[in-house]
């Protein structure tokens, strides 16, 4: 049975999604829990690799189970065996060919900004504190240049292994949520640190350090050194993965 899971996690204390040396990972925790339930190890395939400190509200993953199982019971078992900062929100049977990464068509990320003079004890794990006032109109004006298909090399981190820097952004917006400003982007896929580098550049725009009309030229220049800083991982959430 090919099992599709939807997973929510607080990434603060993890090295990211992918199994790697040096600390716990989301993939590693899930595989350890499944090894207990299934009595042997399986590989869990995620829709994408979130970096250290990045959170997820709707990460999608799949794994192959050697026999038919009661998936509701399996979900309860996984949630009993995983830490409180990881929750399997859904577990369902998928077609044999389903692959969480290859079959994904669009991924939605959100980045939360805490734009207040003082930091918040309760929001500090989940938002970037920007104490200086932001010009939201200037940031929104800059967003238009990002939509469509572009070479996003200027927002690509060193060490990115993607075969091409070209991605299609279907929509992106900046909107208020509770006491935050949230940047939301939906695209075919992302380069390493792409969303965090976009947010760092947008914040510079909101602080008046960049011309809001300059993002088109930035994209055309393909030069990472000309874009803004990388925003902290703690404000980034993988919200949704969409399939046909």
C-alpha atoms as one frame of an Amber mdcrd trajectory, in Angstrom:
protein
   0.000   0.000   0.000   1.246   3.473  -0.912   0.390   5.769   2.005   0.070
   9.542   1.650   0.505  11.623   4.796  -0.095  15.290   5.548   2.246  16.469
   8.281   2.372  19.595  10.446   5.496  20.522  12.372   7.308  23.198  14.298
  10.766  23.166  12.728  12.524  25.161  15.462  14.416  22.257  16.994  15.134
  20.325  13.785  17.856  20.314  11.157  15.176  20.441   8.473  13.142  17.793
   6.691  15.847  15.611   5.182  17.787  13.020   7.184  21.320  14.301   7.800
  24.025  14.079  10.455  24.282  16.596  13.253  20.797  16.591  14.719  17.179
  15.405  14.482  15.156  15.830  11.288  11.447  15.514  10.510  12.013  12.705
   8.012  14.180  10.836  10.501  11.620  11.116  13.317   8.816   9.823  11.064
  10.928   6.936   9.777  11.882   5.932  13.330   8.214   5.949  14.378   7.190
   3.879  11.355   9.957   1.372  12.085   8.330   0.751  15.473   4.840   0.362
  13.992   5.797  -1.732  10.946   8.637  -3.694  12.570  11.015  -2.716   9.757
  12.335   0.497   8.221  10.764   2.337   5.268  11.797   5.478   3.416   9.466
   8.469   3.755   9.473  10.730   0.677   8.571  14.393   1.259   7.133  16.849
  -1.250  10.165  19.075  -0.642  12.992  19.750   1.757  12.291  22.436   4.310
  15.437  23.925   5.849  16.463  23.959   9.498  14.024  26.055  11.522  11.317
  26.176   8.831   7.803  25.067   9.800   5.011  23.275   7.928   1.236  23.372
   8.144   0.739  21.001   5.211   3.853  19.045   4.261   2.936  16.007   2.134
   4.874  12.743   2.217   4.415   9.149   1.121   5.853   5.757   1.921   5.230
   2.160   0.852   3.667  -0.139   3.427   4.293  -3.865   2.809   0.697  -4.846
   3.604  -2.725  -3.328   4.097  -3.125  -1.473   7.366  -5.835   0.344   9.263
  -4.676   3.862   8.413  -6.650   5.552  11.192  -4.914   3.283  13.679  -1.544
   3.948  12.019  -2.109   7.709  12.262  -2.901   7.408  15.982   0.225   5.288
  16.468   2.437   7.771  14.646   1.118  10.663  16.691   1.716   8.705  19.889
   5.326   7.982  18.905   6.344  11.393  17.572   7.165  14.484  19.683   4.557
  17.136  20.389   6.016  19.420  17.682   5.156  16.946  14.882   1.596  15.885
  14.004   0.365  13.593  11.238  -2.833  15.394  10.238  -3.983  12.791   7.705
  -3.032   9.351   6.407  -4.715   7.909   3.341  -4.180   5.299   0.656  -2.815
   6.680  -2.615  -2.426   5.112  -6.026   0.688   2.972  -6.436   2.384   5.545
  -8.662   1.872   8.543  -6.359   5.088  10.350  -5.454   4.783  13.299  -3.052
   7.632  15.235  -4.673   7.384  14.407  -8.387   3.614  14.718  -8.588   3.415
  18.091  -6.815   2.319  20.861  -9.192   2.270  23.892  -6.908   3.562  24.680
  -3.442   2.337  27.489  -1.209   4.578  29.157   1.363   3.884  31.937   3.825
   6.300  34.171   5.681   5.216  36.022   8.830   6.536  39.448   9.790   6.114
  40.920  13.275   6.312  44.651  12.542   6.156  46.213  16.003   8.641  48.233
  18.065   9.054  45.389  20.568   9.519  41.681  20.081   6.804  39.272  21.172
   7.701  36.434  23.511   4.932  34.271  22.096   5.511  35.015  18.392   9.298
  34.991  18.353   9.541  31.349  17.223   7.222  31.919  14.258   7.915  35.378
  12.838  10.704  37.791  11.935  10.651  40.807  14.220  11.135  44.002  12.176
  10.957  46.906  14.670  11.117  49.808  12.187   7.899  50.863  10.388   7.356
  49.261   6.965   5.758  50.941   3.969   3.352  48.174   2.950   2.282  50.001
  -0.231   5.872  50.024  -1.506   6.260  46.311  -0.736   3.028  45.481  -2.538
   4.112  47.532  -5.549   7.317  45.491  -5.767   5.477  42.152  -5.739   4.044
  42.513  -9.238   7.460  41.964 -10.850   7.746  38.482  -9.328   4.673  36.931
 -10.917   5.062  34.828 -14.051   8.001  32.721 -15.230  11.454  34.122 -14.436
  15.042  33.201 -13.794  15.251  33.604 -10.003  19.051  33.377  -9.761  19.152
  36.653  -7.823  17.251  34.932  -4.995  19.146  31.624  -5.198  21.370  30.613
  -2.292  24.855  29.215  -2.763  24.878  25.425  -2.871  21.449  25.169  -4.486
  21.341  21.942  -6.481  18.411  22.801  -8.755  19.029  22.017 -12.438  17.510
  25.323 -13.548  16.828  28.643 -11.781  13.612  29.193 -13.769  10.398  29.023
 -11.759   6.813  30.144 -12.328   5.122  32.218  -9.629   1.347  32.054 -10.007
   0.579  34.647  -7.376   2.105  36.425  -4.412   0.627  38.891  -1.978   1.149
  40.679   1.328  -1.776  40.720   3.707  -2.563  41.423   7.384  -3.190  38.487
   9.718  -3.916  39.105  13.377  -0.996  41.370  14.433   1.309  40.207  11.615
   1.974  40.949   7.993   2.112  37.748   5.948   3.806  37.280   2.600   2.152
  34.426   0.644   3.567  32.919  -2.553   2.351  30.091  -4.793   4.769  28.669
  -7.371   5.723  25.533  -9.257   8.765  25.128  -7.036  11.497  27.044  -5.251
  15.236  27.454  -5.242  17.166  27.118  -2.013  16.297  30.061   0.325  14.325
  31.678  -2.519  11.344  32.767  -0.396  13.523  33.982   2.473  15.691  35.996
   0.065  12.606  37.542  -1.533  11.305  38.517   1.922  14.655  40.046   2.884
  14.520  42.158  -0.289  10.895  43.155   0.307  11.684  44.277   3.844  14.474
  46.502   2.514  11.889  47.950   0.103   9.450  48.543   2.952  12.168  50.315
   4.942  12.827  52.679   2.044  16.235  51.188   1.229  15.151  49.995  -2.232
  13.064  51.358  -5.077   9.848  49.279  -5.306  10.169  49.369  -9.095  13.636
  47.828  -9.017  12.748  44.134  -8.647  12.322  43.599 -12.403  15.877  44.803
 -13.020  17.070  42.663 -10.119  15.559  39.560 -11.749  17.120  40.453 -15.087
  20.543  40.849 -13.477  20.696  37.265 -12.072  23.092  38.478  -9.335  22.448
  37.233  -5.797  24.801  39.817  -4.288  22.474  42.625  -5.404  19.387  41.254
  -3.622  18.526  41.636   0.043  19.537  39.548   3.056  18.159  36.100   3.808
  15.226  36.405   6.204  15.379  34.162   9.305  14.027  30.629   8.893  11.628
  30.947  11.832   9.071  33.020   9.907   8.644  30.569   7.012   5.821  28.022
   6.710   5.090  25.418   4.020   1.314  25.860   3.914   0.025  23.625   1.139
   1.142  21.259  -1.632  -1.206  20.970  -4.586  -1.626  18.052  -6.972  -3.657
  17.539 -10.118
